[in-house]
């Protein structure tokens, strides 16, 4: 059976066409649920998903009639998406997620029903100031996580790192269940600080181009000692009164922001991570290497640290959606 997977986020949509477990064609567009939030209408999102599907089919040299199943995951199941589904409450295994899938017919997008995979949220109720930090949720990362559970054969407590605009840390238990997650704004913070603050002139190229371990670790240590805000301003001081180049300064900032994320893992009540928990790091090469450098010298992260290669993390959303659908009997 040929399968088409849709992965819609806040700003982007990616569609993949799968034949015999392999990607035969792909397409992506800058359209996501943010467009619904801005316009107040789902029309642009519907159009964008429909056109991305057409592009993906063209790259695979297939027609709509050649597709036996369409699966969708990510923010497309949110209240600003195309088929709202409540989050499944953690802890949940892949069978539980499969059982919560829903079918919907969206004639403006596809001629047949589409199966949607819901997101997952932490098991926290009656949210208030006393417990809001323990709450977290995801839409899209759950299928990516189950894809990695399957690909890596994970059968021990593990935290999966999925860095991005909103970095997710997903806790997997020994029973291969998602226990919960915790989210930071690391990617957005790096972008805003690098481009929309006084530090823009100190960073030149914006993001770090290559890892400078000394500056990366120094940034993390600075944020831990004096706070993220002051550590960030130190980038300007290093520009004005020291001889470090732009890449070194960008590494200092990267370390400060990512170091703050590691503090989250140690102290957040949203997930339980203890020393000895396995740590699996995905993401773009610079981010993967930076996180690996930060944890390798930290005694708290004493478990196995796995840094994924590009092939190991390719097409995670589609792979995971198919794995979930298989448990529902929707994919061979």
Secondary structure as UniProt FT lines:
FT   STRAND          3..8
FT   STRAND          13..19
FT   TURN            20..21
FT   STRAND          22..29
FT   HELIX           33..39
FT   HELIX           43..59
FT   TURN            60..61
FT   HELIX           64..66
FT   STRAND          69..74
FT   HELIX           75..77
FT   TURN            79..80
FT   STRAND          88..89
FT   HELIX           94..99
FT   STRAND          102..104
FT   TURN            107..109
FT   STRAND          114..116
FT   STRAND          120..121
FT   TURN            129..131
FT   HELIX           132..134
FT   STRAND          137..138
FT   HELIX           141..152
FT   STRAND          158..162
FT   STRAND          167..172
FT   TURN            174..175
FT   STRAND          178..184
FT   HELIX           186..195
FT   TURN            198..199
FT   HELIX           200..203
FT   TURN            204..205
FT   HELIX           213..226
FT   HELIX           228..241
FT   HELIX           246..267
FT   TURN            275..276
FT   STRAND          278..281
FT   HELIX           285..296
FT   TURN            299..300
FT   STRAND          305..307
FT   TURN            310..315
FT   HELIX           316..327
FT   TURN            328..329
//
